[in-house]
Amino acid sequence: MDDSAIVELFWKRDEQAIAATTEKYNVYCLSIAMNILGNIEDAEECVNDAYLNTWNSIPPNKPKMLSTYLGKIVRNMSFNLYKKNRAKKRTNGSFTLILDELSEIITDSKNIEDEGNARFLLENINSFLKEIPAEKRQIFVCRYWYSDSVRDIAKRYGMTENNVSVTLKRIRKKLHDYLVERGVDL
């Protein structure tokens, strides 16, 4: 079933919307949650909660790309559960590594807590990503949006893990310089 038909089921409040969404996007959503949480039970909980959140948010929202809409909900819910688990000292450490990598770019999280600053930062990151080659952009998004492991990215793009790590480091450096040039307070 295509996305527009699934969204239409949500609009009609037809419970088949959840079944169709699960059939089409469960693996995708679980992958996002697992990459962040590293725990299948927590990942499944987040995905199920995301389906409920989607049910409650459509309508009034009518997403054009259901996969992106779902991915964002799963990602945000996974981040929230990650923070909760981290407070309990129950993490696998892989997502902590990703956050450490990003701390090379953004050194003070207080500067992005303000919504205006966060929006300015996001606009500049998006502009930067549009300017870099497609493969590098995809590698960056795989790592920092989907939280894919360096190993998985290397397999996907036919690269060595070391090459992926070096590529990511260079992209982070270029992004940092790009943001500084544009006056983003890091």
PLY file of the C-alpha trace (Angstrom):
ply
format ascii 1.0
element vertex 186
property float x
property float y
property float z
element edge 185
property int vertex1
property int vertex2
end_header
0.00 0.00 0.00
1.39 3.42 -0.84
1.90 6.17 1.73
-0.99 8.36 0.58
-3.41 5.44 1.02
-2.06 4.75 4.51
-2.36 8.42 5.48
-5.92 8.40 4.15
-6.68 5.44 6.46
-5.39 7.49 9.39
-7.61 10.39 8.33
-10.62 8.09 8.21
-9.63 6.76 11.68
-9.51 3.26 10.19
-7.55 0.89 12.45
-6.08 -0.76 9.33
-3.78 2.29 9.18
-1.71 0.86 12.03
-1.55 -2.60 10.44
-0.53 -1.15 7.06
2.06 1.10 8.69
3.49 -1.79 10.67
3.67 -4.02 7.60
5.45 -1.40 5.51
7.64 0.40 8.06
8.25 -1.82 11.08
11.78 -2.89 10.05
12.69 0.73 9.22
11.35 2.05 12.54
12.95 -0.74 14.59
16.27 -0.06 12.91
16.19 3.60 13.95
15.19 2.77 17.52
17.74 -0.05 17.86
20.56 2.15 16.59
19.82 4.66 19.34
18.80 2.37 22.18
20.71 -0.86 21.54
17.98 -2.87 23.24
15.24 -4.72 21.33
12.62 -4.43 24.08
13.09 -0.67 24.36
13.17 -0.34 20.58
9.90 -2.25 20.19
8.32 -0.12 22.92
9.36 3.06 21.13
8.06 1.84 17.79
4.72 0.87 19.28
4.49 4.23 21.04
5.37 5.92 17.74
2.46 4.18 16.01
0.13 5.45 18.74
1.64 8.93 18.45
1.12 8.79 14.68
-2.50 7.73 15.19
-3.01 10.70 17.52
-1.30 13.21 15.24
-2.93 12.30 11.89
-5.20 14.25 11.62
-4.55 17.17 11.97
-1.17 16.54 10.32
-1.11 15.11 6.81
2.47 14.08 6.03
3.56 13.90 2.41
6.32 11.40 3.22
5.08 8.95 5.82
8.51 7.31 6.18
10.12 10.61 7.17
7.25 11.48 9.49
7.45 8.09 11.24
11.25 8.17 11.33
11.22 11.52 13.09
8.67 10.34 15.67
10.58 7.10 16.35
13.87 8.98 16.55
12.52 11.55 19.02
10.86 8.92 21.17
14.07 6.87 21.15
16.10 9.91 22.19
13.72 10.53 25.07
13.92 6.92 26.24
17.71 6.99 25.79
17.93 10.03 28.09
15.69 8.32 30.63
17.77 5.12 30.49
21.01 7.05 30.65
19.83 8.69 33.83
19.41 5.15 35.17
22.88 4.23 33.86
21.44 1.56 31.55
22.94 2.26 28.11
25.04 0.25 25.72
27.37 3.17 25.02
27.12 3.23 21.21
24.86 6.27 21.10
27.10 7.99 23.66
29.93 7.60 21.14
27.87 9.38 18.47
27.12 12.22 20.88
30.83 12.47 21.68
31.60 12.75 17.97
29.09 15.57 17.59
30.52 17.38 20.60
33.48 18.21 18.35
31.10 20.49 16.46
28.81 21.76 19.20
30.77 22.30 22.38
28.09 23.96 24.51
24.57 22.53 24.42
23.23 25.56 26.30
23.73 27.60 23.14
21.23 25.47 21.22
18.58 25.13 23.91
16.92 28.35 22.76
14.53 27.53 19.90
15.78 30.42 17.76
19.39 29.32 18.09
18.45 25.71 17.41
16.54 26.69 14.26
19.48 28.83 13.05
21.85 25.92 13.67
19.56 23.48 11.84
19.20 25.80 8.84
22.97 26.11 8.60
23.54 22.36 8.93
20.99 21.74 6.16
22.69 24.34 3.94
26.05 22.69 4.58
24.70 19.24 3.74
23.29 20.51 0.43
26.76 21.73 -0.55
28.70 18.50 0.04
28.77 15.53 -2.37
25.78 13.19 -2.17
27.72 10.16 -0.89
29.29 12.17 1.94
25.89 13.63 2.81
24.41 10.13 2.92
27.22 8.86 5.15
26.71 11.82 7.51
22.94 11.26 7.66
23.36 7.51 8.21
25.62 8.17 11.17
24.03 11.20 12.79
20.36 10.90 11.88
19.85 7.13 11.79
22.67 6.38 14.26
24.06 3.63 12.01
27.31 2.05 13.15
30.53 2.78 11.28
30.64 -0.92 10.37
27.16 -0.83 8.79
27.98 2.34 6.85
31.22 0.77 5.59
29.33 -2.29 4.35
26.63 -0.17 2.70
29.10 2.02 0.78
31.82 -0.56 0.11
34.36 1.25 2.26
36.64 0.25 5.10
35.60 1.22 8.61
38.71 3.37 8.87
37.77 5.20 5.65
34.26 5.87 7.00
35.69 7.17 10.29
38.12 9.48 8.48
35.37 10.69 6.13
33.09 11.47 9.08
35.88 13.28 10.92
36.59 15.43 7.85
32.89 16.21 7.39
32.57 17.20 11.06
35.61 19.49 10.72
34.20 21.10 7.56
30.80 21.49 9.22
32.39 23.10 12.28
34.31 25.57 10.08
31.17 26.24 8.02
29.13 27.01 11.13
31.82 29.27 12.59
32.02 31.19 9.28
28.28 31.84 9.45
28.38 33.08 13.01
26.75 30.12 14.70
27.65 30.28 18.39
29.22 26.93 19.19
0 1
1 2
2 3
3 4
4 5
5 6
6 7
7 8
8 9
9 10
10 11
11 12
12 13
13 14
14 15
15 16
16 17
17 18
18 19
19 20
20 21
21 22
22 23
23 24
24 25
25 26
26 27
27 28
28 29
29 30
30 31
31 32
32 33
33 34
34 35
35 36
36 37
37 38
38 39
39 40
40 41
41 42
42 43
43 44
44 45
45 46
46 47
47 48
48 49
49 50
50 51
51 52
52 53
53 54
54 55
55 56
56 57
57 58
58 59
59 60
60 61
61 62
62 63
63 64
64 65
65 66
66 67
67 68
68 69
69 70
70 71
71 72
72 73
73 74
74 75
75 76
76 77
77 78
78 79
79 80
80 81
81 82
82 83
83 84
84 85
85 86
86 87
87 88
88 89
89 90
90 91
91 92
92 93
93 94
94 95
95 96
96 97
97 98
98 99
99 100
100 101
101 102
102 103
103 104
104 105
105 106
106 107
107 108
108 109
109 110
110 111
111 112
112 113
113 114
114 115
115 116
116 117
117 118
118 119
119 120
120 121
121 122
122 123
123 124
124 125
125 126
126 127
127 128
128 129
129 130
130 131
131 132
132 133
133 134
134 135
135 136
136 137
137 138
138 139
139 140
140 141
141 142
142 143
143 144
144 145
145 146
146 147
147 148
148 149
149 150
150 151
151 152
152 153
153 154
154 155
155 156
156 157
157 158
158 159
159 160
160 161
161 162
162 163
163 164
164 165
165 166
166 167
167 168
168 169
169 170
170 171
171 172
172 173
173 174
174 175
175 176
176 177
177 178
178 179
179 180
180 181
181 182
182 183
183 184
184 185
